[in-house]
Amino acid sequence: MKNFNCRIVVLAFVACSLVATQGKSQTTDNQKFTVTVPGNISIVAPVDAALTHDESDSNQAFPNQTWSVVGNNISGVSVAFTTATPFVHSTDPSYKRDVKLGLAVGTTSGPGTWTVTQALDTTDHANSDNEASVTASSNGTASASFNLAVNFITGTYGSFPSGNYETTVVGTVTAN
């Protein structure tokens, strides 16, 4: 029995020596840390806008509307602001007034550069051009606020009925 106990002690000593030797032989190691950044391509419109016509022949300009666009796609994003109709009378849709859109880049952040690719567009409902669209794109990850100008084209005041005229601008952002 003494021999058996002695063997167990020797085996335990050898096992401990191996573990201790392996632990002492490693002087450096490393650990990787990874952060996954989800894709974010988004657009946010401002609140709805309204104005009262000043009863002149002047076009009626809304204050610039600030839209927010985020695009963390490495190749950038493209953004379009489009109206599918001119201003249409809310009671009698046969009465229409053209809409003019204008686009400018406001504040930006990120390494990508924004370029306005279509700065101005106007509907021409008399010639069946009911869409106006302005566009911009970035060449890399970037966010921006865009200043969208919206104008009601009056023509001759008094040549169209009173009432509310409405149009909707749709903003769309897509990855490049």
Secondary structure by P-SEA (a helix, b strand, c coil): caaaaaaaaaaaaaaaaaaaaaaaaccccbbbbbbbbccccccccccbbbbbbccccccccccbbbbbbbbcccccbbbbbbbcccccccccccbbbbbbbbbbbccccccbbbbbcccbbbbcccccccbbbbcccccccbbbbbbbbbbccccccccccccccbbbbbbbbbcc
